[in-house]
Amino acid sequence: MSRWQYIDKQKMQTARGEENFWLYQGVVCLDGQELTIPVLAGTEITEVLLGLPWLEERRLVVDRKAGLLSLGD
């Protein structure tokens, strides 16, 4: 489940130069918990990516071999 509310357009520096992105307020559901996060979208972005500023506020544990991603407070 996910919901996105458009906020504004934003220019950001990327490896390819300055690009335009759309900024949304997103509500995502991870393991039954609803979380509100900033979401950037662009024409070249084809996957959902959790941004570093948001992840720095939470504990993230990844065990790829076990197929486990744990996100805490």
PDB file as gemmi writes it, atoms N, CA and C in Angstrom:
CRYST1    1.000    1.000    1.000  90.00  90.00  90.00 P 1                      
ATOM      1  N   MET A   1       0.839  -1.183   0.000  1.00  0.00           N  
ATOM      2  CA  MET A   1       0.000   0.000   0.000  1.00  0.00           C  
ATOM      3  C   MET A   1       0.885   1.247   0.000  1.00  0.00           C  
ATOM      4  N   SER A   2       0.575   2.212  -0.831  1.00  0.00           N  
ATOM      5  CA  SER A   2       1.310   3.475  -0.811  1.00  0.00           C  
ATOM      6  C   SER A   2       0.399   4.597  -1.288  1.00  0.00           C  
ATOM      7  N   ARG A   3       0.630   5.794  -0.744  1.00  0.00           N  
ATOM      8  CA  ARG A   3      -0.098   6.994  -1.145  1.00  0.00           C  
ATOM      9  C   ARG A   3       0.932   8.112  -1.309  1.00  0.00           C  
ATOM     10  N   TRP A   4       0.754   8.918  -2.354  1.00  0.00           N  
ATOM     11  CA  TRP A   4       1.700   9.992  -2.627  1.00  0.00           C  
ATOM     12  C   TRP A   4       0.937  11.292  -2.851  1.00  0.00           C  
ATOM     13  N   GLN A   5       1.367  12.377  -2.187  1.00  0.00           N  
ATOM     14  CA  GLN A   5       0.767  13.692  -2.377  1.00  0.00           C  
ATOM     15  C   GLN A   5       1.841  14.617  -2.952  1.00  0.00           C  
ATOM     16  N   TYR A   6       1.565  15.207  -4.138  1.00  0.00           N  
ATOM     17  CA  TYR A   6       2.530  16.086  -4.802  1.00  0.00           C  
ATOM     18  C   TYR A   6       2.768  17.330  -3.962  1.00  0.00           C  
ATOM     19  N   ILE A   7       4.054  17.705  -3.797  1.00  0.00           N  
ATOM     20  CA  ILE A   7       4.422  18.898  -3.039  1.00  0.00           C  
ATOM     21  C   ILE A   7       4.951  19.990  -3.974  1.00  0.00           C  
ATOM     22  N   ASP A   8       6.019  19.686  -4.749  1.00  0.00           N  
ATOM     23  CA  ASP A   8       6.661  20.705  -5.571  1.00  0.00           C  
ATOM     24  C   ASP A   8       7.677  20.060  -6.513  1.00  0.00           C  
ATOM     25  N   LYS A   9       8.183  20.849  -7.452  1.00  0.00           N  
ATOM     26  CA  LYS A   9       9.286  20.406  -8.309  1.00  0.00           C  
ATOM     27  C   LYS A   9      10.588  20.871  -7.651  1.00  0.00           C  
ATOM     28  N   GLN A  10      11.649  20.057  -7.787  1.00  0.00           N  
ATOM     29  CA  GLN A  10      12.907  20.378  -7.126  1.00  0.00           C  
ATOM     30  C   GLN A  10      14.079  20.015  -8.034  1.00  0.00           C  
ATOM     31  N   LYS A  11      15.058  20.926  -8.155  1.00  0.00           N  
ATOM     32  CA  LYS A  11      16.281  20.633  -8.914  1.00  0.00           C  
ATOM     33  C   LYS A  11      17.293  20.030  -7.965  1.00  0.00           C  
ATOM     34  N   MET A  12      17.969  18.967  -8.427  1.00  0.00           N  
ATOM     35  CA  MET A  12      18.988  18.321  -7.609  1.00  0.00           C  
ATOM     36  C   MET A  12      20.186  17.979  -8.478  1.00  0.00           C  
ATOM     37  N   GLN A  13      21.353  17.975  -7.853  1.00  0.00           N  
ATOM     38  CA  GLN A  13      22.586  17.602  -8.540  1.00  0.00           C  
ATOM     39  C   GLN A  13      22.699  16.085  -8.561  1.00  0.00           C  
ATOM     40  N   THR A  14      22.938  15.517  -9.741  1.00  0.00           N  
ATOM     41  CA  THR A  14      23.133  14.078  -9.892  1.00  0.00           C  
ATOM     42  C   THR A  14      24.476  13.839 -10.583  1.00  0.00           C  
ATOM     43  N   ALA A  15      24.832  12.586 -10.771  1.00  0.00           N  
ATOM     44  CA  ALA A  15      26.073  12.249 -11.473  1.00  0.00           C  
ATOM     45  C   ALA A  15      26.045  12.750 -12.916  1.00  0.00           C  
ATOM     46  N   ARG A  16      24.853  12.923 -13.483  1.00  0.00           N  
ATOM     47  CA  ARG A  16      24.710  13.401 -14.868  1.00  0.00           C  
ATOM     48  C   ARG A  16      24.527  14.908 -14.960  1.00  0.00           C  
ATOM     49  N   GLY A  17      24.602  15.603 -13.840  1.00  0.00           N  
ATOM     50  CA  GLY A  17      24.378  17.044 -13.829  1.00  0.00           C  
ATOM     51  C   GLY A  17      23.115  17.379 -13.051  1.00  0.00           C  
ATOM     52  N   GLU A  18      22.627  18.589 -13.242  1.00  0.00           N  
ATOM     53  CA  GLU A  18      21.431  19.029 -12.532  1.00  0.00           C  
ATOM     54  C   GLU A  18      20.184  18.476 -13.213  1.00  0.00           C  
ATOM     55  N   GLU A  19      19.293  17.887 -12.429  1.00  0.00           N  
ATOM     56  CA  GLU A  19      18.073  17.267 -12.958  1.00  0.00           C  
ATOM     57  C   GLU A  19      16.858  17.780 -12.195  1.00  0.00           C  
ATOM     58  N   ASN A  20      15.705  17.776 -12.860  1.00  0.00           N  
ATOM     59  CA  ASN A  20      14.440  18.115 -12.210  1.00  0.00           C  
ATOM     60  C   ASN A  20      13.803  16.861 -11.633  1.00  0.00           C  
ATOM     61  N   PHE A  21      13.326  16.965 -10.411  1.00  0.00           N  
ATOM     62  CA  PHE A  21      12.607  15.882  -9.752  1.00  0.00           C  
ATOM     63  C   PHE A  21      11.292  16.433  -9.223  1.00  0.00           C  
ATOM     64  N   TRP A  22      10.345  15.547  -9.006  1.00  0.00           N  
ATOM     65  CA  TRP A  22       9.088  15.920  -8.380  1.00  0.00           C  
ATOM     66  C   TRP A  22       9.127  15.435  -6.939  1.00  0.00           C  
ATOM     67  N   LEU A  23       8.792  16.332  -6.005  1.00  0.00           N  
ATOM     68  CA  LEU A  23       8.802  16.009  -4.580  1.00  0.00           C  
ATOM     69  C   LEU A  23       7.382  15.688  -4.131  1.00  0.00           C  
ATOM     70  N   TYR A  24       7.227  14.544  -3.494  1.00  0.00           N  
ATOM     71  CA  TYR A  24       5.943  14.097  -2.961  1.00  0.00           C  
ATOM     72  C   TYR A  24       6.082  13.821  -1.475  1.00  0.00           C  
ATOM     73  N   GLN A  25       4.969  13.888  -0.770  1.00  0.00           N  
ATOM     74  CA  GLN A  25       4.905  13.348   0.583  1.00  0.00           C  
ATOM     75  C   GLN A  25       4.308  11.963   0.420  1.00  0.00           C  
ATOM     76  N   GLY A  26       5.054  10.970   0.824  1.00  0.00           N  
ATOM     77  CA  GLY A  26       4.608   9.598   0.636  1.00  0.00           C  
ATOM     78  C   GLY A  26       4.246   8.930   1.939  1.00  0.00           C  
ATOM     79  N   VAL A  27       3.236   8.111   1.903  1.00  0.00           N  
ATOM     80  CA  VAL A  27       2.890   7.250   3.029  1.00  0.00           C  
ATOM     81  C   VAL A  27       3.092   5.826   2.539  1.00  0.00           C  
ATOM     82  N   VAL A  28       4.024   5.125   3.167  1.00  0.00           N  
ATOM     83  CA  VAL A  28       4.304   3.746   2.797  1.00  0.00           C  
ATOM     84  C   VAL A  28       4.006   2.844   3.982  1.00  0.00           C  
ATOM     85  N   CYS A  29       3.683   1.621   3.682  1.00  0.00           N  
ATOM     86  CA  CYS A  29       3.401   0.636   4.722  1.00  0.00           C  
ATOM     87  C   CYS A  29       4.497  -0.420   4.668  1.00  0.00           C  
ATOM     88  N   LEU A  30       5.301  -0.494   5.719  1.00  0.00           N  
ATOM     89  CA  LEU A  30       6.358  -1.487   5.835  1.00  0.00           C  
ATOM     90  C   LEU A  30       6.062  -2.355   7.044  1.00  0.00           C  
ATOM     91  N   ASP A  31       5.847  -3.621   6.807  1.00  0.00           N  
ATOM     92  CA  ASP A  31       5.577  -4.584   7.877  1.00  0.00           C  
ATOM     93  C   ASP A  31       4.401  -4.141   8.750  1.00  0.00           C  
ATOM     94  N   GLY A  32       3.354  -3.618   8.106  1.00  0.00           N  
ATOM     95  CA  GLY A  32       2.148  -3.227   8.823  1.00  0.00           C  
ATOM     96  C   GLY A  32       2.208  -1.863   9.484  1.00  0.00           C  
ATOM     97  N   GLN A  33       3.338  -1.158   9.396  1.00  0.00           N  
ATOM     98  CA  GLN A  33       3.485   0.158  10.013  1.00  0.00           C  
ATOM     99  C   GLN A  33       3.473   1.225   8.926  1.00  0.00           C  
ATOM    100  N   GLU A  34       2.570   2.219   9.051  1.00  0.00           N  
ATOM    101  CA  GLU A  34       2.518   3.321   8.090  1.00  0.00           C  
ATOM    102  C   GLU A  34       3.546   4.374   8.469  1.00  0.00           C  
ATOM    103  N   LEU A  35       4.340   4.792   7.479  1.00  0.00           N  
ATOM    104  CA  LEU A  35       5.379   5.790   7.689  1.00  0.00           C  
ATOM    105  C   LEU A  35       5.238   6.884   6.646  1.00  0.00           C  
ATOM    106  N   THR A  36       5.402   8.148   7.057  1.00  0.00           N  
ATOM    107  CA  THR A  36       5.367   9.277   6.138  1.00  0.00           C  
ATOM    108  C   THR A  36       6.802   9.650   5.799  1.00  0.00           C  
ATOM    109  N   ILE A  37       7.102   9.687   4.492  1.00  0.00           N  
ATOM    110  CA  ILE A  37       8.469   9.954   4.048  1.00  0.00           C  
ATOM    111  C   ILE A  37       8.457  10.930   2.875  1.00  0.00           C  
ATOM    112  N   PRO A  38       9.570  11.696   2.681  1.00  0.00           N  
ATOM    113  CA  PRO A  38       9.694  12.490   1.461  1.00  0.00           C  
ATOM    114  C   PRO A  38      10.020  11.559   0.299  1.00  0.00           C  
ATOM    115  N   VAL A  39       9.414  11.813  -0.851  1.00  0.00           N  
ATOM    116  CA  VAL A  39       9.610  10.964  -2.030  1.00  0.00           C  
ATOM    117  C   VAL A  39      10.007  11.847  -3.207  1.00  0.00           C  
ATOM    118  N   LEU A  40      11.094  11.491  -3.879  1.00  0.00           N  
ATOM    119  CA  LEU A  40      11.500  12.174  -5.104  1.00  0.00           C  
ATOM    120  C   LEU A  40      11.238  11.255  -6.281  1.00  0.00           C  
ATOM    121  N   ALA A  41      10.661  11.798  -7.338  1.00  0.00           N  
ATOM    122  CA  ALA A  41      10.378  11.015  -8.538  1.00  0.00           C  
ATOM    123  C   ALA A  41      10.980  11.738  -9.733  1.00  0.00           C  
ATOM    124  N   GLY A  42      11.405  10.957 -10.713  1.00  0.00           N  
ATOM    125  CA  GLY A  42      11.964  11.521 -11.936  1.00  0.00           C  
ATOM    126  C   GLY A  42      11.751  10.562 -13.089  1.00  0.00           C  
ATOM    127  N   THR A  43      11.927  11.065 -14.296  1.00  0.00           N  
ATOM    128  CA  THR A  43      11.666  10.240 -15.476  1.00  0.00           C  
ATOM    129  C   THR A  43      12.638   9.078 -15.601  1.00  0.00           C  
ATOM    130  N   GLU A  44      13.841   9.193 -15.067  1.00  0.00           N  
ATOM    131  CA  GLU A  44      14.840   8.133 -15.175  1.00  0.00           C  
ATOM    132  C   GLU A  44      14.813   7.168 -13.990  1.00  0.00           C  
ATOM    133  N   ILE A  45      14.012   7.446 -12.976  1.00  0.00           N  
ATOM    134  CA  ILE A  45      13.949   6.577 -11.799  1.00  0.00           C  
ATOM    135  C   ILE A  45      12.887   5.515 -12.052  1.00  0.00           C  
ATOM    136  N   THR A  46      13.310   4.260 -12.093  1.00  0.00           N  
ATOM    137  CA  THR A  46      12.377   3.174 -12.404  1.00  0.00           C  
ATOM    138  C   THR A  46      12.075   2.288 -11.203  1.00  0.00           C  
ATOM    139  N   GLU A  47      12.730   2.526 -10.067  1.00  0.00           N  
ATOM    140  CA  GLU A  47      12.521   1.707  -8.883  1.00  0.00           C  
ATOM    141  C   GLU A  47      12.250   2.595  -7.682  1.00  0.00           C  
ATOM    142  N   VAL A  48      11.658   2.026  -6.656  1.00  0.00           N  
ATOM    143  CA  VAL A  48      11.469   2.732  -5.394  1.00  0.00           C  
ATOM    144  C   VAL A  48      12.781   2.670  -4.626  1.00  0.00           C  
ATOM    145  N   LEU A  49      13.288   3.824  -4.235  1.00  0.00           N  
ATOM    146  CA  LEU A  49      14.535   3.911  -3.485  1.00  0.00           C  
ATOM    147  C   LEU A  49      14.270   4.624  -2.167  1.00  0.00           C  
ATOM    148  N   LEU A  50      14.777   4.095  -1.070  1.00  0.00           N  
ATOM    149  CA  LEU A  50      14.673   4.772   0.220  1.00  0.00           C  
ATOM    150  C   LEU A  50      15.888   5.676   0.358  1.00  0.00           C  
ATOM    151  N   GLY A  51      15.663   6.989   0.465  1.00  0.00           N  
ATOM    152  CA  GLY A  51      16.759   7.950   0.484  1.00  0.00           C  
ATOM    153  C   GLY A  51      17.548   7.950   1.778  1.00  0.00           C  
ATOM    154  N   LEU A  52      18.812   8.304   1.676  1.00  0.00           N  
ATOM    155  CA  LEU A  52      19.709   8.306   2.817  1.00  0.00           C  
ATOM    156  C   LEU A  52      19.262   9.234   3.943  1.00  0.00           C  
ATOM    157  N   PRO A  53      18.811  10.481   3.687  1.00  0.00           N  
ATOM    158  CA  PRO A  53      18.396  11.329   4.808  1.00  0.00           C  
ATOM    159  C   PRO A  53      17.304  10.676   5.664  1.00  0.00           C  
ATOM    160  N   TRP A  54      16.352  10.023   5.043  1.00  0.00           N  
ATOM    161  CA  TRP A  54      15.279   9.366   5.799  1.00  0.00           C  
ATOM    162  C   TRP A  54      15.816   8.149   6.535  1.00  0.00           C  
ATOM    163  N   LEU A  55      16.677   7.368   5.879  1.00  0.00           N  
ATOM    164  CA  LEU A  55      17.230   6.169   6.510  1.00  0.00           C  
ATOM    165  C   LEU A  55      18.152   6.501   7.676  1.00  0.00           C  
ATOM    166  N   GLU A  56      18.758   7.689   7.690  1.00  0.00           N  
ATOM    167  CA  GLU A  56      19.623   8.077   8.805  1.00  0.00           C  
ATOM    168  C   GLU A  56      18.835   8.271  10.094  1.00  0.00           C  
ATOM    169  N   GLU A  57      17.522   8.407  10.010  1.00  0.00           N  
ATOM    170  CA  GLU A  57      16.683   8.575  11.200  1.00  0.00           C  
ATOM    171  C   GLU A  57      16.207   7.241  11.767  1.00  0.00           C  
ATOM    172  N   ARG A  58      16.485   6.142  11.105  1.00  0.00           N  
ATOM    173  CA  ARG A  58      15.980   4.827  11.516  1.00  0.00           C  
ATOM    174  C   ARG A  58      17.093   3.790  11.488  1.00  0.00           C  
ATOM    175  N   ARG A  59      16.904   2.727  12.258  1.00  0.00           N  
ATOM    176  CA  ARG A  59      17.853   1.613  12.265  1.00  0.00           C  
ATOM    177  C   ARG A  59      17.498   0.683  11.107  1.00  0.00           C  
ATOM    178  N   LEU A  60      18.460   0.411  10.236  1.00  0.00           N  
ATOM    179  CA  LEU A  60      18.248  -0.444   9.074  1.00  0.00           C  
ATOM    180  C   LEU A  60      19.187  -1.635   9.161  1.00  0.00           C  
ATOM    181  N   VAL A  61      18.619  -2.843   9.083  1.00  0.00           N  
ATOM    182  CA  VAL A  61      19.408  -4.071   9.078  1.00  0.00           C  
ATOM    183  C   VAL A  61      19.026  -4.853   7.827  1.00  0.00           C  
ATOM    184  N   VAL A  62      20.031  -5.216   7.022  1.00  0.00           N  
ATOM    185  CA  VAL A  62      19.796  -5.972   5.797  1.00  0.00           C  
ATOM    186  C   VAL A  62      20.599  -7.267   5.858  1.00  0.00           C  
ATOM    187  N   ASP A  63      19.907  -8.396   5.660  1.00  0.00           N  
ATOM    188  CA  ASP A  63      20.553  -9.704   5.549  1.00  0.00           C  
ATOM    189  C   ASP A  63      20.126 -10.276   4.202  1.00  0.00           C  
ATOM    190  N   ARG A  64      20.902  -9.996   3.166  1.00  0.00           N  
ATOM    191  CA  ARG A  64      20.528 -10.409   1.804  1.00  0.00           C  
ATOM    192  C   ARG A  64      20.436 -11.921   1.674  1.00  0.00           C  
ATOM    193  N   LYS A  65      21.331 -12.646   2.334  1.00  0.00           N  
ATOM    194  CA  LYS A  65      21.319 -14.103   2.236  1.00  0.00           C  
ATOM    195  C   LYS A  65      20.004 -14.676   2.758  1.00  0.00           C  
ATOM    196  N   ALA A  66      19.482 -14.092   3.840  1.00  0.00           N  
ATOM    197  CA  ALA A  66      18.224 -14.558   4.427  1.00  0.00           C  
ATOM    198  C   ALA A  66      17.009 -13.888   3.789  1.00  0.00           C  
ATOM    199  N   GLY A  67      17.241 -12.880   2.920  1.00  0.00           N  
ATOM    200  CA  GLY A  67      16.122 -12.159   2.315  1.00  0.00           C  
ATOM    201  C   GLY A  67      15.389 -11.295   3.325  1.00  0.00           C  
ATOM    202  N   LEU A  68      16.133 -10.687   4.273  1.00  0.00           N  
ATOM    203  CA  LEU A  68      15.535  -9.932   5.375  1.00  0.00           C  
ATOM    204  C   LEU A  68      15.946  -8.472   5.316  1.00  0.00           C  
ATOM    205  N   LEU A  69      14.972  -7.592   5.432  1.00  0.00           N  
ATOM    206  CA  LEU A  69      15.217  -6.171   5.596  1.00  0.00           C  
ATOM    207  C   LEU A  69      14.417  -5.734   6.807  1.00  0.00           C  
ATOM    208  N   SER A  70      15.082  -5.180   7.808  1.00  0.00           N  
ATOM    209  CA  SER A  70      14.424  -4.759   9.041  1.00  0.00           C  
ATOM    210  C   SER A  70      14.641  -3.267   9.223  1.00  0.00           C  
ATOM    211  N   LEU A  71      13.566  -2.525   9.422  1.00  0.00           N  
ATOM    212  CA  LEU A  71      13.626  -1.076   9.576  1.00  0.00           C  
ATOM    213  C   LEU A  71      12.971  -0.714  10.892  1.00  0.00           C  
ATOM    214  N   GLY A  72      13.716  -0.090  11.798  1.00  0.00           N  
ATOM    215  CA  GLY A  72      13.187   0.247  13.118  1.00  0.00           C  
ATOM    216  C   GLY A  72      13.292   1.721  13.419  1.00  0.00           C  
ATOM    217  N   ASP A  73      12.886   2.087  14.632  1.00  0.00           N  
ATOM    218  CA  ASP A  73      12.921   3.491  15.086  1.00  0.00           C  
ATOM    219  C   ASP A  73      14.314   3.928  15.451  1.00  0.00           C  
TER     220      ASP A  73                                                      
END                                                                             
